[in-house]
Amino acid sequence: MNKTNTRAMVETAFVSAIGVILSAISVYIPAFAFLSFFVTPAAIGIIGTKWGRKYSISAAIVTTFLAVILFGPWNGIPVGLFAAVGVGVGEGNRLSLGTIKRLLLPSIAMFVAVLVTFIAQAYISGIDLSMIQMTEQARMIADQALQTNSNITQEQADLFVKNVDKLATGLKDAFFVAIAIAAVAYSYVTIQISIWLGKRLHISIPRFLPIEEWKMPIWSAGLYALGIIGIYGAPHINMESSWITTISNNLVLLGSSMCSVHGFAALADLMSSYRMSNKLKWILLGVYAFFFGQALAIFGVIDMFLDLRTRYKARQ
């Protein structure tokens, strides 16, 4: 065994040990669970970038195996989900893939891992997922509120249950799209952390397109519009049906997410044009996205058609 292989194995073992320690922290101190969910896959991605797929997969398997042995399957299996993202991140960096492919590779890995784990846990636990009703829990909460709070009326309680039922139906219809969007968002954060770690460790990582330069295709606004038309327009022309509602909910979720990303990128680019500090820029963007997420989607649609970024820069 040569010196290079020995060093690769040592670093892989070191990352695996860090992953297990962070998993322990997330189990016993849930407030710090983000360390395990973000740092561990980013570190595995660095191993894959530096030493190749074989070592990143080994780190993911060892970390997951030890987490399952030490903390049980319910706490250890999620570690494997996020470790799979790290393998995808490392492979994308090593192959010098483009931004879209580097983002999709770990996202697909996580999407498949989440579905397999979700189905396996449901099968092992014997839970019939179709019988889980958020509406029933909402009804229980509403009944308790009526008994303990005299200020709450029956109409308010019924409205609460109706809104929860509507939300549950929407989540059920758009379940797979929601998982896919979450996987893409998580993969993006993991890639950014791996890039940051690579800079600190002087590891060469291919350029990843900054969020300020992102532009979603204009047809994402069309998806958003079709979804809204399907949800609010179909009942008025007597075309309301379960499959139209399902398709419309998925189109709204996918279209609004893509438009929101475009709006976020456009707003970040405009803020950068004012030479705002990165720390202040990201704080303001985070606050705006948290409180005005729908406004971001609308701003994204406006920028798609009017190209505000190009117009503003042309005036400078």
C-alpha positions in Angstrom: 0.0 0.0 0.0 1.5 3.3 -1.1 1.6 6.5 0.9 -1.2 8.1 -1.1 -3.6 5.3 -0.4 -2.7 5.4 3.3 -3.4 9.1 3.5 -6.7 8.7 1.7 -7.8 6.0 4.1 -6.7 8.0 7.1 -8.6 11.1 6.0 -11.7 8.9 5.1 -11.6 7.4 8.6 -11.2 10.9 10.2 -14.2 12.2 8.3 -16.2 9.1 9.3 -15.3 9.7 13.0 -16.3 13.4 12.7 -19.6 12.3 11.1 -20.4 9.9 14.0 -19.5 12.6 16.6 -21.7 15.1 14.9 -24.5 12.5 14.8 -24.1 12.0 18.5 -24.4 15.8 19.0 -27.6 15.8 16.9 -29.1 13.0 18.9 -28.4 14.3 22.4 -28.5 18.1 21.6 -31.2 18.4 18.8 -30.6 22.2 18.6 -27.2 21.4 17.0 -28.6 18.8 14.5 -27.7 21.1 11.6 -24.0 20.3 12.2 -24.6 16.7 11.3 -27.0 17.4 8.5 -24.8 19.9 6.7 -21.1 19.5 7.8 -21.0 15.7 7.5 -22.1 15.5 3.8 -20.0 18.5 2.9 -16.9 16.7 4.4 -17.7 13.5 2.6 -18.0 15.6 -0.6 -14.5 17.0 0.0 -13.2 13.4 0.4 -14.8 12.5 -2.9 -13.4 15.6 -4.6 -9.9 14.9 -3.4 -9.6 11.1 -3.4 -12.5 9.8 -5.6 -15.8 8.0 -5.5 -14.5 4.9 -3.7 -13.4 6.8 -0.6 -16.5 9.0 -0.4 -18.7 5.9 -0.6 -16.6 4.2 2.1 -16.9 7.3 4.3 -20.7 7.4 3.8 -21.1 3.6 4.6 -18.9 3.6 7.6 -20.5 6.8 9.1 -24.0 5.4 8.5 -23.2 1.9 9.9 -21.6 3.3 13.1 -24.5 5.8 13.5 -27.1 2.9 13.2 -25.1 0.7 15.6 -24.6 3.4 18.2 -27.9 5.4 18.0 -30.4 3.0 16.5 -31.9 2.8 13.0 -34.3 5.7 13.5 -31.4 8.1 14.2 -28.8 6.4 12.0 -30.7 6.1 8.8 -31.1 9.9 8.3 -27.3 10.1 8.5 -27.1 7.8 5.5 -29.6 10.0 3.6 -27.4 13.1 4.0 -24.2 11.1 3.4 -25.6 10.1 0.0 -25.7 13.8 -0.9 -22.1 14.1 0.0 -21.2 11.3 -2.4 -23.0 13.1 -5.1 -21.4 16.4 -4.3 -17.9 14.9 -4.4 -18.6 13.1 -7.7 -19.8 16.3 -9.3 -16.8 18.2 -8.2 -14.4 15.4 -9.3 -15.9 15.2 -12.8 -16.0 19.0 -13.1 -19.6 18.9 -14.1 -21.6 22.1 -14.9 -23.6 23.9 -12.3 -26.9 22.2 -13.2 -25.5 18.7 -13.3 -23.6 19.2 -10.1 -26.8 20.3 -8.4 -28.9 17.5 -9.9 -26.6 14.6 -9.1 -26.7 14.9 -5.3 -30.4 15.9 -5.5 -31.3 12.7 -7.3 -29.3 10.7 -4.8 -31.2 12.2 -1.9 -34.6 11.9 -3.6 -34.1 8.2 -4.2 -32.7 7.7 -0.7 -35.6 9.5 1.0 -38.2 7.6 -0.9 -36.5 4.2 -0.2 -36.1 5.1 3.5 -39.6 6.4 3.8 -41.2 3.3 2.3 -38.9 1.0 4.3 -39.7 2.7 7.6 -43.4 2.6 6.8 -43.2 -1.1 6.0 -41.2 -1.9 9.1 -43.4 0.1 11.5 -46.6 -1.3 9.9 -48.0 2.2 9.5 -50.6 2.7 6.7 -49.6 6.1 5.4 -53.0 6.5 3.7 -54.7 6.4 7.2 -52.6 9.3 8.6 -55.0 12.2 8.6 -53.9 15.7 9.6 -57.6 16.7 9.6 -58.4 14.5 12.5 -55.6 16.0 14.6 -56.7 19.5 13.6 -60.3 18.6 14.7 -59.0 17.4 18.1 -57.0 20.6 18.6 -60.0 22.7 17.6 -62.3 20.9 20.1 -59.8 21.4 22.9 -59.5 25.1 22.0 -63.3 25.5 22.1 -63.3 23.9 25.6 -60.5 25.9 27.1 -60.8 29.3 25.3 -64.2 31.0 25.4 -63.1 33.6 22.8 -62.9 31.0 20.0 -66.1 30.5 18.1 -67.4 27.4 16.3 -67.0 29.2 13.0 -63.3 29.9 13.7 -62.7 26.3 14.7 -64.4 25.0 11.6 -62.3 27.4 9.4 -59.1 26.1 11.1 -60.0 22.5 10.3 -61.0 23.4 6.8 -57.6 25.1 6.1 -55.7 22.2 7.6 -57.6 19.8 5.5 -56.9 21.9 2.4 -53.2 22.0 3.3 -53.0 18.3 3.9 -54.6 17.6 0.6 -52.1 19.9 -1.2 -49.2 18.2 0.6 -50.4 14.8 -0.4 -50.9 15.8 -4.0 -47.5 17.4 -4.3 -45.6 15.0 -2.1 -43.0 13.9 -4.7 -42.4 17.4 -6.0 -42.0 18.7 -2.5 -39.3 16.1 -1.8 -37.5 17.0 -5.0 -37.5 20.7 -4.3 -36.2 20.0 -0.7 -33.5 17.8 -2.1 -32.3 20.5 -4.6 -32.3 23.1 -1.9 -30.4 20.9 0.5 -27.9 19.9 -2.1 -27.2 23.6 -3.0 -26.4 24.4 0.6 -24.2 21.3 0.9 -22.3 22.3 -2.2 -21.7 25.8 -0.9 -20.4 24.4 2.4 -18.1 22.0 0.5 -16.8 24.9 -1.6 -16.1 26.9 1.6 -14.3 23.9 3.1 -12.3 23.4 -0.1 -11.0 26.9 0.0 -9.9 26.6 3.6 -8.2 23.3 2.9 -6.7 24.6 -0.4 -8.5 22.0 -2.5 -9.3 22.9 -6.1 -13.1 22.8 -6.7 -14.6 23.8 -10.1 -16.5 27.0 -10.2 -20.1 26.8 -9.3 -22.3 29.5 -10.8 -23.1 32.1 -8.1 -26.8 32.5 -7.3 -26.7 36.1 -8.6 -26.2 34.7 -12.1 -29.0 32.2 -12.0 -31.9 32.6 -14.5 -34.8 30.2 -14.6 -36.4 29.5 -17.9 -39.4 31.6 -18.8 -41.7 28.6 -19.0 -41.5 28.2 -15.2 -43.8 31.3 -15.1 -46.1 29.4 -17.5 -46.2 26.4 -15.1 -47.0 28.8 -12.2 -49.8 30.4 -14.2 -51.3 27.0 -15.4 -51.3 25.8 -11.8 -53.1 28.9 -10.5 -55.7 28.6 -13.4 -56.2 25.0 -12.6 -56.8 25.6 -8.9 -59.0 28.7 -9.1 -60.4 28.5 -12.6 -61.4 24.9 -13.0 -64.3 25.1 -10.4 -65.9 28.0 -12.3 -66.2 26.1 -15.5 -67.3 22.8 -13.9 -64.0 21.0 -14.6 -63.1 20.4 -11.0 -61.8 16.9 -10.5 -59.2 15.1 -8.3 -56.6 14.7 -11.1 -56.9 18.3 -12.2 -56.4 19.4 -8.6 -53.4 17.2 -8.2 -51.7 18.4 -11.4 -52.5 22.0 -10.5 -51.0 21.7 -7.0 -47.8 20.2 -8.4 -47.6 22.9 -11.1 -48.1 25.7 -8.6 -45.4 24.3 -6.2 -42.9 23.7 -9.0 -43.6 26.9 -10.8 -43.6 29.1 -7.8 -40.4 27.6 -6.5 -38.6 28.2 -9.8 -39.9 31.7 -10.0 -38.9 32.4 -6.4 -35.4 31.2 -7.1 -35.3 33.6 -10.1 -36.6 36.4 -7.9 -34.1 35.7 -5.2 -31.2 35.7 -7.7 -32.4 38.9 -9.3 -32.8 40.6 -5.9 -29.3 39.4 -4.9 -27.8 40.7 -8.1 -29.4 44.1 -7.7 -28.2 44.3 -4.1 -24.7 43.5 -5.3 -24.9 46.3 -7.8 -25.2 48.7 -4.9 -21.9 47.3 -3.5 -23.7 46.1 -0.3 -21.6 43.9 2.0 -22.2 40.2 1.6 -23.2 39.7 5.2 -25.8 42.4 5.1 -27.0 41.3 1.7 -27.6 37.7 2.8 -29.3 38.7 6.0 -31.7 40.9 4.2 -32.4 38.3 1.5 -33.0 35.7 4.2 -35.4 37.9 6.1 -37.2 38.8 2.9 -37.5 35.2 1.6 -38.8 34.1 5.0 -41.5 36.7 5.3 -42.3 37.5 1.7 -41.7 34.3 -0.2 -44.7 34.8 -2.5 -43.5 38.3 -3.4 -40.2 36.7 -4.5 -42.1 34.5 -7.0 -43.9 37.6 -8.4 -40.7 39.5 -8.6 -39.1 36.6 -10.4 -41.9 36.6 -13.0 -41.5 40.3 -13.5 -37.8 39.9 -14.0 -38.3 37.1 -16.5 -40.3 39.3 -18.8 -38.8 42.7 -18.2 -35.1 41.6 -17.5 -34.7 44.1 -14.7 -31.1 43.2 -14.1 -30.0 43.9 -17.6 -32.0 47.2 -17.7 -30.5 48.4 -14.4 -26.9 47.6 -15.3 -27.3 49.3 -18.7 -28.2 52.5 -16.9 -25.1 52.4 -14.7 
